[in-house]
């Protein structure tokens, strides 16, 4: 299990709203979206699939890469809209 700073961007170029929830497939919250999509997520594994929720619904999903580099400053993760 790893901890990462990530920037989450939607496929339309925008970022999820401040305070949106990042959850794993077991619906466990792993992080909260901050300013400009910057997010600290904890308890993640390579290739894990995560979802971002706001307005009470799953809005987009993302998949972590095959390897997670603990020395990387920040990882850019695209989040594919579900609608």
VEXLUM-185640 format. One record per atom (N, C-alpha, C): residue number from 1; residue in one letter; chain; y, x, z. Coordinates in nm, 3 decimals, padded with zeros to 5 digits, m for minus. Last residue first. Example, Ala and Ser with C-alpha at 12.3 -4.5 7.8 and 13.67 -1.06 7.14 Angstrom:
BEGIN
+-----+--------+--------+---------+---------+---------+
: num : residu : chaine :       Y :       X :       Z :
+-----+--------+--------+---------+---------+---------+
:   2 :      s :      A : m00.225 :  01.285 :  00.708 :
:   2 :      s :      A : m00.106 :  01.367 :  00.714 :
:   2 :      s :      A :  00.003 :  01.290 :  00.787 :
:   1 :      a :      A : m00.569 :  01.319 :  00.780 :
:   1 :      a :      A : m00.450 :  01.230 :  00.780 :
:   1 :      a :      A : m00.330 :  01.320 :  00.780 :
+-----+--------+--------+---------+---------+---------+
# end
This chain:
BEGIN
+-----+--------+--------+---------+---------+---------+
: num : residu : chaine :       Y :       X :       Z :
+-----+--------+--------+---------+---------+---------+
:  83 :      x :      A :  00.958 : m02.044 : m01.774 :
:  83 :      x :      A :  00.987 : m02.165 : m01.851 :
:  83 :      x :      A :  01.033 : m02.133 : m01.990 :
:  82 :      x :      A :  00.929 : m01.808 : m01.639 :
:  82 :      x :      A :  00.811 : m01.893 : m01.649 :
:  82 :      x :      A :  00.836 : m02.019 : m01.730 :
:  81 :      x :      A :  01.047 : m01.487 : m01.748 :
:  81 :      x :      A :  01.075 : m01.625 : m01.705 :
:  81 :      x :      A :  00.953 : m01.713 : m01.729 :
:  80 :      x :      A :  00.948 : m01.177 : m01.633 :
:  80 :      x :      A :  00.936 : m01.274 : m01.743 :
:  80 :      x :      A :  00.954 : m01.415 : m01.689 :
:  79 :      x :      A :  01.121 : m00.906 : m01.536 :
:  79 :      x :      A :  01.061 : m01.027 : m01.480 :
:  79 :      x :      A :  01.064 : m01.135 : m01.588 :
:  78 :      x :      A :  01.094 : m00.554 : m01.543 :
:  78 :      x :      A :  01.129 : m00.678 : m01.611 :
:  78 :      x :      A :  01.053 : m00.795 : m01.550 :
:  77 :      x :      A :  01.203 : m00.314 : m01.320 :
:  77 :      x :      A :  01.092 : m00.406 : m01.347 :
:  77 :      x :      A :  01.142 : m00.529 : m01.420 :
:  76 :      x :      A :  01.274 :  00.017 : m01.264 :
:  76 :      x :      A :  01.323 : m00.103 : m01.331 :
:  76 :      x :      A :  01.203 : m00.190 : m01.368 :
:  75 :      x :      A :  01.278 :  00.187 : m00.959 :
:  75 :      x :      A :  01.195 :  00.146 : m01.072 :
:  75 :      x :      A :  01.254 :  00.019 : m01.131 :
:  74 :      x :      A :  01.433 :  00.469 : m00.814 :
:  74 :      x :      A :  01.429 :  00.325 : m00.833 :
:  74 :      x :      A :  01.352 :  00.294 : m00.961 :
:  73 :      x :      A :  01.347 :  00.734 : m00.756 :
:  73 :      x :      A :  01.457 :  00.670 : m00.684 :
:  73 :      x :      A :  01.448 :  00.519 : m00.692 :
:  72 :      x :      A :  01.018 :  00.853 : m00.707 :
:  72 :      x :      A :  01.115 :  00.790 : m00.796 :
:  72 :      x :      A :  01.221 :  00.719 : m00.713 :
:  71 :      x :      A :  00.827 :  00.935 : m00.533 :
:  71 :      x :      A :  00.947 :  01.017 : m00.541 :
:  71 :      x :      A :  01.052 :  00.957 : m00.633 :
:  70 :      x :      A :  00.609 :  00.768 : m00.558 :
:  70 :      x :      A :  00.688 :  00.756 : m00.436 :
:  70 :      x :      A :  00.816 :  00.839 : m00.439 :
:  69 :      x :      A :  00.517 :  00.599 : m00.834 :
:  69 :      x :      A :  00.565 :  00.731 : m00.796 :
:  69 :      x :      A :  00.654 :  00.720 : m00.673 :
:  68 :      x :      A :  00.238 :  00.427 : m00.909 :
:  68 :      x :      A :  00.364 :  00.411 : m00.839 :
:  68 :      x :      A :  00.406 :  00.547 : m00.786 :
:  67 :      x :      A :  00.067 :  00.335 : m01.205 :
:  67 :      x :      A :  00.089 :  00.433 : m01.099 :
:  67 :      x :      A :  00.227 :  00.410 : m01.039 :
:  66 :      x :      A :  00.077 :  00.103 : m01.359 :
:  66 :      x :      A : m00.053 :  00.158 : m01.318 :
:  66 :      x :      A : m00.042 :  00.260 : m01.206 :
:  65 :      x :      A :  00.354 : m00.113 : m01.244 :
:  65 :      x :      A :  00.285 : m00.019 : m01.334 :
:  65 :      x :      A :  00.154 :  00.032 : m01.274 :
:  64 :      x :      A :  00.347 : m00.465 : m01.159 :
:  64 :      x :      A :  00.377 : m00.326 : m01.126 :
:  64 :      x :      A :  00.300 : m00.233 : m01.218 :
:  63 :      x :      A :  00.475 : m00.741 : m01.327 :
:  63 :      x :      A :  00.354 : m00.664 : m01.295 :
:  63 :      x :      A :  00.395 : m00.520 : m01.269 :
:  62 :      x :      A :  00.628 : m01.061 : m01.260 :
:  62 :      x :      A :  00.631 : m00.921 : m01.303 :
:  62 :      x :      A :  00.502 : m00.854 : m01.263 :
:  61 :      x :      A :  00.779 : m01.381 : m01.330 :
:  61 :      x :      A :  00.672 : m01.298 : m01.277 :
:  61 :      x :      A :  00.685 : m01.156 : m01.333 :
:  60 :      x :      A :  00.996 : m01.652 : m01.225 :
:  60 :      x :      A :  00.954 : m01.545 : m01.316 :
:  60 :      x :      A :  00.845 : m01.463 : m01.249 :
:  59 :      x :      A :  01.005 : m01.875 : m01.057 :
:  59 :      x :      A :  01.092 : m01.871 : m01.175 :
:  59 :      x :      A :  01.053 : m01.763 : m01.276 :
:  58 :      x :      A :  00.864 : m02.102 : m00.841 :
:  58 :      x :      A :  00.841 : m01.974 : m00.909 :
:  58 :      x :      A :  00.919 : m01.976 : m01.039 :
:  57 :      x :      A :  01.105 : m02.278 : m00.632 :
:  57 :      x :      A :  01.001 : m02.271 : m00.735 :
:  57 :      x :      A :  00.984 : m02.130 : m00.789 :
:  56 :      x :      A :  01.326 : m02.301 : m00.464 :
:  56 :      x :      A :  01.198 : m02.357 : m00.420 :
:  56 :      x :      A :  01.085 : m02.349 : m00.519 :
:  55 :      x :      A :  01.533 : m02.155 : m00.572 :
:  55 :      x :      A :  01.540 : m02.302 : m00.582 :
:  55 :      x :      A :  01.405 : m02.366 : m00.551 :
:  54 :      x :      A :  01.309 : m01.887 : m00.655 :
:  54 :      x :      A :  01.437 : m01.937 : m00.606 :
:  54 :      x :      A :  01.444 : m02.086 : m00.639 :
:  53 :      x :      A :  01.075 : m01.623 : m00.663 :
:  53 :      x :      A :  01.102 : m01.764 : m00.636 :
:  53 :      x :      A :  01.248 : m01.784 : m00.599 :
:  52 :      x :      A :  00.876 : m01.414 : m00.853 :
:  52 :      x :      A :  01.007 : m01.429 : m00.789 :
:  52 :      x :      A :  01.038 : m01.578 : m00.783 :
:  51 :      x :      A :  00.559 : m01.252 : m00.811 :
:  51 :      x :      A :  00.640 : m01.362 : m00.861 :
:  51 :      x :      A :  00.772 : m01.366 : m00.785 :
:  50 :      x :      A :  00.343 : m00.986 : m00.918 :
:  50 :      x :      A :  00.435 : m01.047 : m00.822 :
:  50 :      x :      A :  00.512 : m01.158 : m00.890 :
:  49 :      x :      A :  00.045 : m00.809 : m00.944 :
:  49 :      x :      A :  00.130 : m00.911 : m01.005 :
:  49 :      x :      A :  00.213 : m00.978 : m00.895 :
:  48 :      x :      A : m00.023 : m00.459 : m00.935 :
:  48 :      x :      A : m00.015 : m00.588 : m00.866 :
:  48 :      x :      A :  00.080 : m00.682 : m00.940 :
:  47 :      x :      A : m00.038 : m00.204 : m01.035 :
:  47 :      x :      A : m00.085 : m00.314 : m01.121 :
:  47 :      x :      A : m00.081 : m00.451 : m01.053 :
:  46 :      x :      A : m00.045 : m00.054 : m00.712 :
:  46 :      x :      A : m00.033 : m00.043 : m00.857 :
:  46 :      x :      A : m00.098 : m00.163 : m00.927 :
:  45 :      x :      A :  00.072 : m00.266 : m00.439 :
:  45 :      x :      A : m00.027 : m00.176 : m00.498 :
:  45 :      x :      A : m00.002 : m00.165 : m00.648 :
:  44 :      x :      A :  00.290 : m00.312 : m00.153 :
:  44 :      x :      A :  00.246 : m00.337 : m00.290 :
:  44 :      x :      A :  00.147 : m00.231 : m00.337 :
:  43 :      x :      A :  00.438 : m00.312 :  00.088 :
:  43 :      x :      A :  00.300 : m00.360 :  00.086 :
:  43 :      x :      A :  00.247 : m00.390 : m00.052 :
:  42 :      x :      A :  00.774 : m00.409 : m00.003 :
:  42 :      x :      A :  00.679 : m00.337 :  00.082 :
:  42 :      x :      A :  00.539 : m00.396 :  00.065 :
:  41 :      x :      A :  01.078 : m00.359 : m00.179 :
:  41 :      x :      A :  00.953 : m00.432 : m00.163 :
:  41 :      x :      A :  00.853 : m00.345 : m00.086 :
:  40 :      x :      A :  01.407 : m00.406 : m00.214 :
:  40 :      x :      A :  01.315 : m00.319 : m00.139 :
:  40 :      x :      A :  01.189 : m00.401 : m00.120 :
:  39 :      x :      A :  01.606 : m00.443 : m00.503 :
:  39 :      x :      A :  01.512 : m00.503 : m00.408 :
:  39 :      x :      A :  01.426 : m00.396 : m00.343 :
:  38 :      x :      A :  01.872 : m00.536 : m00.709 :
:  38 :      x :      A :  01.812 : m00.428 : m00.630 :
:  38 :      x :      A :  01.730 : m00.488 : m00.516 :
:  37 :      x :      A :  02.007 : m00.730 : m00.849 :
:  37 :      x :      A :  01.863 : m00.724 : m00.866 :
:  37 :      x :      A :  01.793 : m00.614 : m00.787 :
:  36 :      x :      A :  02.275 : m00.724 : m00.767 :
:  36 :      x :      A :  02.239 : m00.669 : m00.898 :
:  36 :      x :      A :  02.089 : m00.649 : m00.917 :
:  35 :      x :      A :  02.189 : m00.743 : m00.423 :
:  35 :      x :      A :  02.294 : m00.732 : m00.526 :
:  35 :      x :      A :  02.239 : m00.669 : m00.653 :
:  34 :      x :      A :  01.840 : m00.837 : m00.376 :
:  34 :      x :      A :  01.975 : m00.804 : m00.330 :
:  34 :      x :      A :  02.074 : m00.805 : m00.446 :
:  33 :      x :      A :  01.557 : m01.035 : m00.308 :
:  33 :      x :      A :  01.646 : m00.980 : m00.410 :
:  33 :      x :      A :  01.785 : m00.957 : m00.349 :
:  32 :      x :      A :  01.321 : m00.938 : m00.069 :
:  32 :      x :      A :  01.429 : m01.033 : m00.101 :
:  32 :      x :      A :  01.521 : m00.964 : m00.202 :
:  31 :      x :      A :  00.959 : m00.902 : m00.035 :
:  31 :      x :      A :  01.097 : m00.855 : m00.048 :
:  31 :      x :      A :  01.192 : m00.969 : m00.082 :
:  30 :      x :      A :  00.720 : m01.021 :  00.003 :
:  30 :      x :      A :  00.721 : m00.875 :  00.010 :
:  30 :      x :      A :  00.862 : m00.819 :  00.001 :
:  29 :      x :      A :  00.557 : m01.303 :  00.126 :
:  29 :      x :      A :  00.685 : m01.246 :  00.086 :
:  29 :      x :      A :  00.686 : m01.096 :  00.109 :
:  28 :      x :      A :  00.257 : m01.420 : m00.008 :
:  28 :      x :      A :  00.319 : m01.345 :  00.102 :
:  28 :      x :      A :  00.449 : m01.282 :  00.052 :
:  27 :      x :      A :  00.102 : m01.547 : m00.194 :
:  27 :      x :      A :  00.226 : m01.613 : m00.154 :
:  27 :      x :      A :  00.293 : m01.546 : m00.034 :
:  26 :      x :      A : m00.093 : m01.400 : m00.304 :
:  26 :      x :      A : m00.132 : m01.475 : m00.183 :
:  26 :      x :      A : m00.011 : m01.547 : m00.122 :
:  25 :      x :      A :  00.037 : m01.260 : m00.500 :
:  25 :      x :      A : m00.048 : m01.372 : m00.542 :
:  25 :      x :      A : m00.100 : m01.455 : m00.425 :
:  24 :      x :      A :  00.364 : m01.200 : m00.345 :
:  24 :      x :      A :  00.240 : m01.159 : m00.412 :
:  24 :      x :      A :  00.157 : m01.283 : m00.446 :
:  23 :      x :      A :  00.719 : m01.246 : m00.405 :
:  23 :      x :      A :  00.592 : m01.276 : m00.336 :
:  23 :      x :      A :  00.473 : m01.227 : m00.417 :
:  22 :      x :      A :  01.054 : m01.235 : m00.340 :
:  22 :      x :      A :  00.949 : m01.169 : m00.418 :
:  22 :      x :      A :  00.819 : m01.185 : m00.341 :
:  21 :      x :      A :  01.316 : m01.472 : m00.343 :
:  21 :      x :      A :  01.200 : m01.418 : m00.272 :
:  21 :      x :      A :  01.099 : m01.357 : m00.369 :
:  20 :      x :      A :  01.673 : m01.437 : m00.363 :
:  20 :      x :      A :  01.546 : m01.486 : m00.418 :
:  20 :      x :      A :  01.431 : m01.409 : m00.353 :
:  19 :      x :      A :  01.906 : m01.316 : m00.276 :
:  19 :      x :      A :  01.829 : m01.393 : m00.178 :
:  19 :      x :      A :  01.700 : m01.452 : m00.231 :
:  18 :      x :      A :  02.081 : m01.348 : m00.577 :
:  18 :      x :      A :  02.078 : m01.284 : m00.445 :
:  18 :      x :      A :  02.001 : m01.374 : m00.349 :
:  17 :      x :      A :  01.888 : m01.446 : m00.866 :
:  17 :      x :      A :  01.997 : m01.464 : m00.770 :
:  17 :      x :      A :  01.972 : m01.390 : m00.639 :
:  16 :      x :      A :  01.777 : m01.198 : m01.107 :
:  16 :      x :      A :  01.752 : m01.314 : m01.021 :
:  16 :      x :      A :  01.864 : m01.327 : m00.918 :
:  15 :      x :      A :  01.999 : m01.096 : m01.372 :
:  15 :      x :      A :  01.915 : m01.065 : m01.256 :
:  15 :      x :      A :  01.887 : m01.193 : m01.179 :
:  14 :      x :      A :  01.982 : m01.093 : m01.737 :
:  14 :      x :      A :  02.043 : m01.124 : m01.608 :
:  14 :      x :      A :  01.951 : m01.079 : m01.495 :
:  13 :      x :      A :  01.829 : m01.052 : m01.964 :
:  13 :      x :      A :  01.929 : m00.952 : m01.928 :
:  13 :      x :      A :  01.998 : m00.975 : m01.795 :
:  12 :      x :      A :  01.623 : m01.218 : m02.006 :
:  12 :      x :      A :  01.747 : m01.257 : m02.073 :
:  12 :      x :      A :  01.861 : m01.161 : m02.036 :
:  11 :      x :      A :  01.418 : m01.133 : m01.846 :
:  11 :      x :      A :  01.410 : m01.097 : m01.988 :
:  11 :      x :      A :  01.531 : m01.143 : m02.068 :
:  10 :      x :      A :  01.571 : m01.005 : m01.544 :
:  10 :      x :      A :  01.507 : m01.111 : m01.622 :
:  10 :      x :      A :  01.505 : m01.071 : m01.769 :
:   9 :      x :      A :  01.506 : m00.727 : m01.336 :
:   9 :      x :      A :  01.588 : m00.787 : m01.441 :
:   9 :      x :      A :  01.507 : m00.894 : m01.513 :
:   8 :      x :      A :  01.512 : m00.556 : m01.040 :
:   8 :      x :      A :  01.443 : m00.663 : m01.112 :
:   8 :      x :      A :  01.541 : m00.728 : m01.208 :
:   7 :      x :      A :  01.465 : m00.242 : m00.929 :
:   7 :      x :      A :  01.568 : m00.328 : m00.986 :
:   7 :      x :      A :  01.494 : m00.430 : m01.071 :
:   6 :      x :      A :  01.324 : m00.123 : m00.619 :
:   6 :      x :      A :  01.314 : m00.163 : m00.759 :
:   6 :      x :      A :  01.440 : m00.239 : m00.799 :
:   5 :      x :      A :  01.184 :  00.091 : m00.393 :
:   5 :      x :      A :  01.311 :  00.033 : m00.434 :
:   5 :      x :      A :  01.296 :  00.000 : m00.581 :
:   4 :      x :      A :  00.872 :  00.038 : m00.222 :
:   4 :      x :      A :  00.949 :  00.080 : m00.339 :
:   4 :      x :      A :  01.087 :  00.016 : m00.341 :
:   3 :      x :      A :  00.576 :  00.126 : m00.056 :
:   3 :      x :      A :  00.710 :  00.069 : m00.042 :
:   3 :      x :      A :  00.792 :  00.123 : m00.158 :
:   2 :      x :      A :  00.221 :  00.050 : m00.082 :
:   2 :      x :      A :  00.340 :  00.132 : m00.101 :
:   2 :      x :      A :  00.466 :  00.052 : m00.073 :
:   1 :      x :      A : m00.118 :  00.084 :  00.000 :
:   1 :      x :      A :  00.000 :  00.000 :  00.000 :
:   1 :      x :      A :  00.124 :  00.088 :  00.000 :
+-----+--------+--------+---------+---------+---------+
# end
